[in-house]
Amino acid sequence: MKKIFCGKWLLFPVVAAFIGVGIVVSLLLHYRVGRAPEREILRMGDEIYIAPYQPLSELPLNYYLAGVLSAESAGDTGLAGCEYYVNKFDKNGIYVYQRMEDKDAAGIGVKDGENGGWVYRRWIKVKEENLSKPRMTLEDVIRLAKKGDAMEEKDFDCYSYFETSVEGMRVYEIDGIFSLWLTGAEGCKSEPGMLRAYLRSRDDWETENLFEIRSGDVSDYIRKHQEVASAQNMAEGENVLFPYPDARIGNRTCIGDYWYQGAHFAFGDDGWGGFHLSTLSSYLGYGKYEVVGDRLILDTYDGKHTLCFDLAGDTLVYDAESSNISGVGASKLVDGIVLE
């Protein structure tokens, strides 16, 4: 009994020391007072959607009214009966015309009271199994940063994330201040070894200020931005609405991406599209497009070219008679070819 009694007293200082260290670290770093709540979800058939981006006061081009949300689809979001809009090219998301409280809409692209608080919010399709994983923490970010060049994509697979429309880009939500943006993941067309992990702070969305977690003192970055967030009364326990679009990071939505014998055609949800016909040519065709019925028409901004396609499911069928295009690689665009 005496040995056991002594063991308890020997163990107590050790446990107390560990607790003390934990308290000190917590006080010094104060990484979190709480995580952001889970995002609301729309369920449409077998697909689920979340709305992580800031709302828009105007609907993007080439979206059309598809119907209203059913009570079953809306679930607990309170959006039953709201109109939703789709684009024939956009396989990644929809826009819902919904009302936001002034406190939520102000300062994120919608003025206080504008349109009675009614906005267009983009809801993106996500995989439920990816969202159901544990949220990443700031402690996890610090640990991952220490891996340096040994950091791998598989190191991030155990955390909750959603994918943007850009191939190989993931967003890991941490709390109401920080998020981690991973680029170069599986499916990215960049060269191997281009995995990048950018920590973004809510008080500074500028892309030139992106912080790659292996590029400096990540703990110092966290501390500084927590101080700013505290001064601005940013709550750590609320969801963040990310800026949209932001082409340099990649959450501008590419809603159509097609290839044919080395020629590449892409169309964004902002009504702009472009093409590159051959590696032997430096010409990049770029301009506005519109969808009229089952036809897509692209006119380049320089006035030189017009491309016309018929929509056929997930493909485009080229209409040579209605098109006007010349230059290196143009000869491969014969009437009736299918872009996939």
Protein Blocks (a to p, Z undefined) as FASTA:
>chain_A
ZZmmmmmmmmmmmmmmmmmmmmmmmmmnompgbdcdddddddehjbccddfbccdfbdce
hiacfbdcdfklnmmnopgoiacdddfklmnbccddddddfklmgonhpaehiahlpacd
ddddddfklmmpccddfklmmmmmmnmmmpcfklmmmpccdddfbehiacddfblmbccd
dehiahiabdehiaccddddfklmbfklpccfklmcfklmmmmmmmmmmmnopafkbccd
dddddfknopaccfbdcdeehiacdddfkopacddfbfkbcbdcddddddehjaccdddf
klmaccddddehjaccddfklpccedehklmmcghiacZZ
